[in-house]
């Protein structure tokens, strides 16, 4: 399936209060000429009203009144900008412990994370949490932007010391050192954001934007098995297509091509891909993240919620599972509680069998717990009413994650990542 040459990079950001995250994002928008004229005029006007002799780029991102008044990020905001060859979506996420659920939401679809550190403060408790969540969500690349270098006289020794402290943290995670990149920046003055910095000639690496532009598509996508969950069975009521029976959904994990032998789950019936449709076009192959309609060579029974996989790449199918769970609802998750477990487009009933423990987000381990409260992260075992067809989250994110829904209120209570 042909795709546009422009790549799409989803970025999650995280930083503590006054680390300059909003300023960094605003500077990126400004340097890539992504701010509209009226937005830029508003920034100039508000900066003058505040008595600043510089442009306050944080005003470009803090959308909620409470965010502007308090100078903190509360909600997840998605910010769009582009360069000549790349489209970017930034999930501007809060870094406070009480907004852990918001950060998990923003980072869940991201391929790259930018963690800001104030050069004057170094690695602090919230830095551990930010890095832990990115490690939990298997965000492929982490940029550690050591900001406010202008306030420490652009000293290399400060940068080196913070880098050393963070490398100790990397050793406790599942990241390798080549997945984490350190960049000294001054978001306020634009040093190493979209261009280099003559004040930090000792730094020989790329600017933030140069690093993002240099990421290859393969670096971002990762590699796993093809997973196609059927969202809708297409049966047109027209004379020209009266025999057409297609299966619409979104492809994850890997490519799927015409002629591939596939197995339908849960029935285990087999067939081959006959055609791949995208609107009124047909393609020989579809790439991950494609929303497509597939037809099969055989008249097999396929319904919404079924999954098509390559016959030599079957996922696990079990009625019990263990998962890392983040509680996103004020109602605690407790042993014995029953939920609706939403896995892709499929729903099953789930019961909390046991809670192995509450996980410390500073990588120090876990402690016993009989419940998970709002923003807690823990290891939980579930018993299901029927098997689901899943992969571990570190193998396939889309097929290794789920949400829990309260049976009475239908509120989303938790997000889970299957081990």
CORGIPE-V875311 format. One record per helix or strand of 3 or more residues. SS is the DSSP state (h for helix, s for strand). FROM is the first residue (numbers start at 1). LEN is the number of residues. Records with the same first field share a line. If there is no record, write none. Layout:
SS=FROM-LEN  FROM-LEN
//
This chain:
s=7-8  77-6  86-7  112-7  141-7  180-5  227-8  246-7  261-5  269-10  281-3  291-6  307-4  316-12  338-6  346-14  377-14  401-6  412-7
h=21-11  37-13  57-4  65-6  97-11  125-12  149-4  156-15  177-3  208-7  217-5  398-3
//
